[in-house]
């Protein structure tokens, strides 16, 4: 695939991934792009299940999952479209998505954003005041698994424990510096 290396961003809900992404997008306008995730009902491109299943079966997707009876995933074409524009494609996926992408030829930079502890994460999730107790417990259980698996050797290029937003942002910038510079040099020329 042509273009700058994509970034696979993963980590439990409530770790600050969205906040870090917003800072990146603000500080590096015109450097990052997002692939459209197909089939999932939030800011995504819809396809019928049969067509999507056919494309999954023929290897057109980098990663896929099923949630609440719906298929969703990231197509190779969507990532190639972002890279063809000379942008760094950001993929925000769960740990299962990371494992699927590892099986592809994508060659991204793998970044895991983790909370300092499950207690801090629970405090953050409750502080949002947007989710039911059942949803919070579900997110915490998923986070426990994610926090354990993220340290598997070779799964991530870097694991950033987000206990200080500014320090975490500096670490994220540092790991992406080379790709950011490639895009910025391409913009100038």
N, C-alpha and C positions, 0 to 999 in steps of 0.2 A: 504494500500500500504506500502511496505517495503522501508527502506532507509531514508535519510535525507529529511526534508520538502523542497518542491520546493519553488521557489521565483517567484511571479508574479510581473513583473515590468511594470508599465504603466505611461503614461504621454504624453503630446503633443510633436509633432516633434519639435526639436530645443531646448529642455530643458536640454540636456546633458546626456540623458540615455546611449547613445552609448559610450560616453567618460567615464562615471562612470563604465560601464561594462568592457571596455578595461582595466581600472585600476585594477578592481577586478581580471580579468583573468590573468593579468601580476603579480600581487602580490600574488595570490593564485593559482598557477599552479596545475593542477590535482584535483581541488576541485569542479569545476563547469562543467556542461554539458548542452547541448541544446537539446530540443526535436525537431524532424523534423516536420515542419508544412507541412501538406499535401495539395496539390492542388494549391498552390500559386507559381508563376513563379520566385522566387528569392531565391536561396540557399535552395530549398525545394524539397520534394519528390512528384512526380506527380502521380495522379491516375485518372482514367476516372470518369466522373461526376456520372454515374449510380452507380458504385461501392461505391463511396464516399457517395452518397445520401443514399444508403442502410445502410451503417455503421452509418451514422448520425441518421437514423430512428431507429436503434437498440441500440443507446446509446453508441457507441464506441468512441465518441468524447467528450472531456472536454469542448471545445468551438469551434464554427464555425462562419463563416461569408461569405457573398457573396460580391464580389467586381468586377466590370466590367464584370459581367456575369460568373465569376469563383467562385467556392466554395473553401474555404480553412479553415483549422482548425487544432487543436492539438488533436491527438488521445490519449486515455488513455494508449495504448500500448507504444507509443513513450516516454511518461513521465515515465512509469514503467521501460522501458529499461535503462534510465539514472539513475534512483534511484537504480536499481538492481546492477549497477556498483559502488554504494556507493558515487555517486556524487550528488551535489545540482543541480537540474534541474531548469534552468531559462526559464521563459515564458515571452516574450515581447509582450504584447497585449494592445489593446485599451480599453477604459472604458466599451464598450459593452462586450468585451471578459472577463473582470473582473466580470461583472454581471453573465455571463454564468458559469464561474468557481465557483462562489459562490454557484451555484446550484448543484455542484458536491461533491464528497467525497474526494477531493484532499487534503484539509487542508494545503494550502500553506501560506507563509508569503506574505502579500499584501503590495507593496511599490509603492507609486505614486511620480514621480519626476515632479515638477512644476516650471515654470519660476517665477521670482519675480513680473512680471507684463506683460500684453499683449504687452506693448510698448517695453520692453526688448526682448520679444520673437520675435516681428516683426523685430527688429534690428538684432537679431541673424539669422533669416531666410533670410533676405536680404543680410547679410554679407556672407552667403554661396555662393551667386551668381550662384546658380545651378537650380533655379526654375523660372517658369513664374510667372507673376503677378497674373494670375488666380489661380495658385497652391498655392501661398503665401496666397491669400485671403481665399482660401478653408481651408488651414491649420490653419489660424488664427480663422476662425469661429469654427472649430472643437475644437481648444484650449480654446476658450471662454466657450464652453459647458463643456469640461473636467475640467477646472479650477473651475467651479461652482459645478459640481457633485462630485469632489474628496473629498469635505468636508462633504459629506453625512455620518452621523454616522454609523460606522461599516463596511464601504466599504473598507477602507484601514487600515492596522496596523500602518502605518506611512506615512505622507505626508512630503516630503522633498522639500523645496523651494530652488532651486539651484541658489542662488545669489553669492555664493563663492564655487568654485569647491572643494577645500580642506575640507572645513567644511561639505559640502554635502557628500563627500566621507567618512568622519569620521562617520557621522550619518548612512550611508548605512552599513558600516562595523559593527557598533555597533548593529544594528538590526539583522544582519546576523551572529554575533559572535558565538552564541551557535551552529548553524548548521555547520559553518565553522570548529569549534573545533571538532565536531563529525566526520567530514570527515577526518580531519588531524589525529585524534587519530586512526581512522580506517586504514589509510595509514601506520602509524608507527607500528601497531600490526601485 
